[in-house]
Amino acid sequence: MNYLVGVLVLFVGLLASIALHEVGHMLPAKRFGVRVSQYMVGFGPTLWSRIRGETEYGVKAIPLGGYVRLVGMYPPPDAVGNPPVKGWLGRVAQEARVASHEEIHPGEDHRAFYRLSTPKKLIVMLGGPVMNLVIAAVLLTVMLVGIGQPTATSTVASVTGCVPAAGATKCAAGDPQSPAAVAGLVAGDVVTKFDGVAISSWSQLSDLIRATGGGAVPIVVTRDGVERSLTVTPVRVPRPVVDAAGKAVLGKDGRALTKPGGFLGIGPKIVLEGQPWSTVPQSLGSALVGTVKIVATLPARVGDVARSVFGSAPRAQDSVIGIVGMGRIAGDITAGGGGDFGLTGVVQGMLSLLFSLNLSLFALNLIPLVPLDGGHVASALWEGVRRQAARLRGLPRPRPVDVARMMPLAYGMFVLLAGVGLLLIYADIVRPVTL
């Protein structure tokens, strides 16, 4: 049951993200006087619709996208000089021009989208992706500031019973007791001083422990509200080398690097700690850079998925996933119960998934190819460059860019994206990526 709840929450979140994306296009278009004839969430047959004013609002059967129909999206044939119609490509472009022109009501040519200035076109076309970026920023703020990030504290959550042998993760017969066990540290102790230094964080305590070894060190803890002074004798063992983010540093052979360091044998209690507002822009920027890198390498990543599905190559843990994979992860999050954080952990996990989804929608839609928003942004920018160049040279205003000529490319991209979507769905079923 919990698994299905996760899938349902993801489905609703996806629909909301798509709906708000289209609102991001629709509102500025209406503000600039463009007639918006349709606002639809989904593709395919219409399940429900209502006409309000001059716009039909509705939901379609396939919830994998949405659109707003902006009247006059493509300039009519006479506006682009009645180009000759040659071959299939020419016919496709001409049909798009004619269909777009037929949507313009008599006397409303001034309300056609192609009549907008370049800045207004950019605002309309960027409105959708920017809406997804805003949603991502809001979700991230809730996660970081409202709920908090998992943070290690100076409270002892566990005490290791032994000093494991090199490379081992569990105690074996004959392993010596850990310094923490010998000193009498127990779960729940709050370390307040170590070797005379006041402790304010786990990272500080961890660094101090690493720097010791072989000698007795005084330690002060608070246990059940009472301060206790103990003495520990950390031992020197191979410890993983970590970077500033706390991740293990790998050598050229792919193995984690180690160096001798003090070992005490305690594990920190992890709590959700609210972060300052100033961390949101930096975290959003880092996540956005990572998402853009994934999108930039998408062809290679899709190729890796195909090789894992139709060949013997294993599917990478960081492989791109489709809607089925996202649903599986959402179900795993809710079925897992949030671990130590319970319902709060579940909420945090779902918000993180929707955050990643909206960042992906932002980055994908800015690819400068139609039918994606980035393709129309590129056309508007090119039109603006031509207009400014003509103005500076004292030439007449050039004709609008004939965007309809890109319709064959749009059809090809639509088929390609549909094919990638089907491949990812199939891969998520037969070779899934799991948490």
Secondary structure, 3 states (H helix, E strand, C coil): CHHHHHHHHHHHHHHHHHHHHHHHHHHHHHHCCCCEEEEEEEEEEEEEEEEECCEEEEEEEEEEEEEEEECCCCCCHHHHCCCCCCHHHHHHHHHHHHHHHHCCCCCCHHHCHHHCCHHHHHHHHHHHHHHHHHHHHHHHHHHHHHHCEEEEEEEEEEECCECCCCCCCCCCCCCCECHHHHHCCCCCCEEEEECCEECCCHHHHHHHHHCCCCCCEEEEEEECCEEEEEEECCEEEEEECECCCCCECECCCCCECEEEEEECCEEEEEEEECCCCCHHHHHHHHHHHHHHHHHHCHHHHHHHHHHHHHCCCCCCCCCCCCHHHHHHHHHHHHHCCCHHHHHHHHHHHHHHHHHHHHHHHHHHHCCCCCCCHHHHHHHHHHHHHHHHHHHHCCCCCCCCCCHHHHHHHHHHHHHHHHHHHHHHHHHHHHCCCCC
